[in-house]
Amino acid sequence: MKASAAGVILSAAKDLLVRLWEQVEKILRFAQNDRSVRTIPILTLTLIACERKSDGTMRLVDRNAPPPVTPAEEPPVAINAVSPVRYPPALLEQGIEGQVLLRLYVDSAGLVIPDSTRIAESSGYPALDSAALVGSPELRFSPALHQGRPIAAPFIQPVQFRGPRGRPKNPKP
């Protein structure tokens, strides 16, 4: 597996160098035809043409990255009639309760983006945390709104695990 990862990194580095050289060639061709550019050192033009962080690291392009996040004026709202998150029976029987805070990313249709769910704050019980994560893909939301238009947005969703205490066992009509 390490050899495979190294091969991917080497391939990406080679591709980056090829693209860099192509940019340098374009700059040199442009500089030959434009007298004002001739006064700017070629190295400076090369650095301007390259996207580079100031700490010396290279940024690899993530082709599957979500679009930039626009702040929502109205956050997503859960619309499931019945929660898809199931209370672990063993913890329910023991009376163990808790709250899990999930960090979700919802698209403009109100669907949870696969693999976006993370635990922002644990309940302290791994079984409750796991139940919240397992049920989260089935959660449905009205999308977040920005200037009245639906947008994709990240947000925090609390998941409550509370026992039935306080509810009458035989409700009266």
VORODREN-356466 format. One record per residue (C-alpha): residue number from 0; residue in one letter; x, y, z. Coordinates in steps of 0.5 Angstrom, whole numbers, plus 500, padded with zeros to 3 digits. Layout:
BEGIN
NUM, A, X, Y, Z
...
END
This chain:
BEGIN
0, M, 500, 500, 500
1, K, 506, 505, 502
2, A, 509, 504, 495
3, S, 502, 505, 491
4, A, 501, 512, 495
5, A, 508, 514, 493
6, G, 507, 512, 486
7, V, 501, 517, 486
8, I, 505, 522, 490
9, L, 510, 521, 484
10, S, 505, 522, 479
11, A, 502, 528, 482
12, A, 509, 531, 482
13, K, 511, 529, 475
14, D, 504, 532, 473
15, L, 505, 539, 477
16, L, 512, 540, 474
17, V, 510, 539, 467
18, R, 504, 544, 468
19, L, 509, 548, 471
20, W, 514, 548, 465
21, E, 508, 549, 460
22, Q, 507, 556, 464
23, V, 514, 558, 464
24, E, 514, 557, 456
25, K, 508, 561, 456
26, I, 511, 566, 460
27, L, 517, 566, 456
28, R, 514, 567, 449
29, F, 509, 572, 452
30, A, 516, 576, 454
31, Q, 519, 576, 448
32, N, 513, 579, 444
33, D, 512, 585, 450
34, R, 517, 589, 452
35, S, 514, 591, 458
36, V, 514, 584, 461
37, R, 522, 584, 459
38, T, 523, 588, 465
39, I, 520, 583, 470
40, P, 524, 578, 472
41, I, 522, 571, 469
42, L, 522, 568, 476
43, T, 517, 573, 479
44, L, 513, 571, 473
45, T, 513, 564, 474
46, L, 512, 565, 481
47, I, 506, 569, 480
48, A, 503, 564, 475
49, C, 504, 558, 480
50, E, 499, 557, 486
51, R, 503, 556, 492
52, K, 502, 557, 499
53, S, 507, 561, 503
54, D, 510, 556, 507
55, G, 513, 552, 501
56, T, 507, 547, 501
57, M, 504, 545, 494
58, R, 496, 545, 494
59, L, 494, 539, 490
60, V, 487, 539, 486
61, D, 481, 536, 489
62, R, 477, 535, 484
63, N, 471, 532, 488
64, A, 471, 538, 493
65, P, 464, 541, 495
66, P, 463, 548, 492
67, P, 465, 554, 497
68, V, 461, 555, 502
69, T, 456, 561, 502
70, P, 454, 563, 509
71, A, 446, 561, 510
72, E, 441, 566, 513
73, E, 437, 560, 515
74, P, 440, 554, 517
75, P, 437, 547, 514
76, V, 431, 544, 518
77, A, 430, 537, 519
78, I, 423, 535, 516
79, N, 423, 527, 518
80, A, 416, 525, 521
81, V, 420, 520, 525
82, S, 427, 520, 526
83, P, 431, 515, 523
84, V, 436, 515, 529
85, R, 435, 508, 533
86, Y, 436, 508, 540
87, P, 440, 502, 542
88, P, 436, 498, 546
89, A, 441, 496, 551
90, L, 442, 503, 553
91, L, 434, 505, 553
92, E, 433, 499, 558
93, Q, 439, 501, 562
94, G, 436, 509, 562
95, I, 442, 511, 559
96, E, 441, 518, 556
97, G, 445, 523, 552
98, Q, 446, 528, 546
99, V, 450, 527, 540
100, L, 452, 533, 536
101, L, 453, 532, 529
102, R, 457, 536, 524
103, L, 453, 535, 517
104, Y, 454, 538, 510
105, V, 447, 538, 506
106, D, 446, 540, 499
107, S, 441, 545, 496
108, A, 436, 539, 496
109, G, 436, 538, 503
110, L, 440, 531, 502
111, V, 446, 529, 507
112, I, 452, 529, 503
113, P, 455, 522, 503
114, D, 461, 521, 508
115, S, 460, 528, 511
116, T, 458, 527, 517
117, R, 462, 527, 523
118, I, 461, 528, 531
119, A, 462, 535, 533
120, E, 461, 533, 540
121, S, 460, 526, 543
122, S, 455, 524, 548
123, G, 460, 520, 552
124, Y, 457, 513, 550
125, P, 460, 510, 544
126, A, 454, 506, 542
127, L, 450, 513, 542
128, D, 455, 516, 538
129, S, 455, 510, 533
130, A, 447, 510, 533
131, A, 447, 517, 531
132, L, 452, 516, 525
133, V, 448, 510, 523
134, G, 442, 514, 522
135, S, 444, 520, 519
136, P, 444, 519, 512
137, E, 437, 518, 512
138, L, 436, 525, 516
139, R, 432, 529, 511
140, F, 432, 537, 511
141, S, 429, 543, 508
142, P, 435, 546, 505
143, A, 439, 552, 508
144, L, 437, 559, 505
145, H, 441, 565, 502
146, Q, 437, 571, 499
147, G, 431, 566, 499
148, R, 435, 561, 495
149, P, 437, 554, 497
150, I, 444, 553, 498
151, A, 449, 547, 500
152, A, 451, 548, 507
153, P, 455, 545, 513
154, F, 451, 546, 520
155, I, 451, 542, 527
156, Q, 445, 538, 528
157, P, 443, 535, 535
158, V, 441, 528, 536
159, Q, 437, 527, 543
160, F, 437, 520, 546
161, R, 432, 521, 552
162, G, 428, 515, 555
163, P, 420, 515, 556
164, R, 420, 517, 563
165, G, 414, 522, 564
166, R, 410, 519, 559
167, P, 404, 515, 561
168, K, 404, 508, 560
169, N, 397, 507, 558
170, P, 395, 514, 555
171, K, 387, 516, 556
172, P, 383, 518, 550
END
